Amino acid sequence: MATAAEYPDALEPVDRIEFERLLQWLRLSFLASPLFVVASFGLPAAPFAALIAAATAGSYGVLWLLLKRFPATLLRLQLGMRLLDCALVYGVLVSYHSFLGNAFYDSVYLLFVVAAAATHGRRGALVVSCAAGGAVLIGRLQLIGAGVMPFQVRHVTDGFYYALFFAVTGMAVAYLMRRSAEAVERRERAWRADIAERNASLQQLTERLSGANAALAETANQLASTNKELEAFSYSVSHDLRAPLRSIDGFSRIVEQRYADRMDEQGVNYLQRVRAASRRMGQLIDDLLSLSRLTRADLRKEPVDLSALAAGIVADLQERFPERRVGVSIAPDLRADCDPRLMRVALENLLGNAWKFTGKTAEPCVEIGKTDGADGRPVFYVRDNGAGFDMTYADKLFGAFQRLHGMTEFEGTGIGLATVQRIVHRHGGRVWAEGEVDRGATFFFTL
């Protein structure tokens, strides 16, 4: 079987077969020619129309059989089939030109020259060009010998001119096909090089990703180990540290109850301070455990009505501190996607602080509302007109156990705002504050 390696500017074998199938459609279109011949010249041209139809049908039938049953044979004989096409065209044209009295359609051979150039490159173009030129020359000589046309030099030279024309056209087609194949090959090499480079980059990325995954797995194992240690520490704090505190408070209470009459006023005051310190330490432990549990708790987001949540917390504060008269303003329809349990803890701390730090204000007011941030996201806030704070120390507000007011002014452990910050960060938001001493404070947060 002939291959493209034999004809470097020719089609591949599979493409040559496909090209032959396309030529079959062209042969079928020739069947319309007999109709045009009869329509143009009437019934006297019917024999020539029949000859054209028979030649076309015969050529189509032979090629159909080879394509269907013997494609390998067709590939070996494909150039010969072009010569057979030229022979059929020669027979039809000589007869048809005899009827017309002149030669008009010799350019039909060009079709098969181009076909040979496509399937067999320059070699096919030259072979079929010479055959077609020879057919034109022989046809002209036969017409002159039969007296159909007078002898003229141009009828003889036409064969050479047609051969040259066919050869130039066929070589041009072969040249263009070769250049196109070279361009395709260059692009294919470039694509393969690009693909190889990308595969190498992908391999490097895969190796890096594998390394990163291994490091991530190690980090996850370390984190899991750390969490277990934290759980163990929490258990220790919850059980081991509480027992001594309970003992201190319990024995101090017993001493105060049984021996108060034997101690002076200063001694009783010392015992009361010991008990107060133990209770405060217990509260600190509770707050610290609550803060650590926030990190481990699962986050379950859902649509939450913050207005209703804040109203419920305010109602609890009013019930706990019935002596307080605090003006409360809650904006309606404050909604967010968040964890309702954690958001309740955050609002309890913010509103609890507002309630606490307005304790010394003549007309305390607390406001819960919403504004739009620079990025278009809603910004929620809790505002009060209480003790406020110095903005110089604003960076200390959200640290654990950080207090800007003394215990004698306002009670507390300094965990509340650290808890709020932890909750807001777990929701992917941020929290900040603005305030002025004795003019109140506003705490803003996004979710």
Sequence and secondary structure as in RCSB ss.txt:
>XXXX:A:sequence
MATAAEYPDALEPVDRIEFERLLQWLRLSFLASPLFVVASFGLPAAPFAALIAAATAGSYGVLWLLLKRFPATLL
RLQLGMRLLDCALVYGVLVSYHSFLGNAFYDSVYLLFVVAAAATHGRRGALVVSCAAGGAVLIGRLQLIGAGVMP
FQVRHVTDGFYYALFFAVTGMAVAYLMRRSAEAVERRERAWRADIAERNASLQQLTERLSGANAALAETANQLAS
TNKELEAFSYSVSHDLRAPLRSIDGFSRIVEQRYADRMDEQGVNYLQRVRAASRRMGQLIDDLLSLSRLTRADLR
KEPVDLSALAAGIVADLQERFPERRVGVSIAPDLRADCDPRLMRVALENLLGNAWKFTGKTAEPCVEIGKTDGAD
GRPVFYVRDNGAGFDMTYADKLFGAFQRLHGMTEFEGTGIGLATVQRIVHRHGGRVWAEGEVDRGATFFFTL
>XXXX:A:secstr
   TTTSTTS  HHHHHHHHHHHHHHHHHGGGHHHHHHHHH GGGHHHHHHHHHHHHHHHHHHHHHHHH HHHHH
HHHHHHHHHHHHHHHHHHHHHHHHHTS   GGGHHHHHHHHHHHHHHHHHHHHHHHHHHHHHHHHHHHHHTTSS 
  HHHHHHHHHHHHHHHHHHHHHHHHHHHHHHHHHHHHHHHHHHHHHHHHHHHHHHHHHHHHHHHHHHHHHHHHH
HHHHHHHHHHHIIIIIHHHHHHHHHHHHHHHHHHGGGS HHHHHHHHHHHHHHHHHHHHHHHHHHHHHHHHS   
 EEEEHHHHHHHHHHHHHHH TT   EEEE S  EEEE HHHHHHHHHHHHHHHHHHTTT SS EEEEEEEE TT
S EEEEEEE SS   GGGGGGTTSTT  SS TTTS   S HHHHHHHHHHHTT  EEEEEETTTEEEEEE  
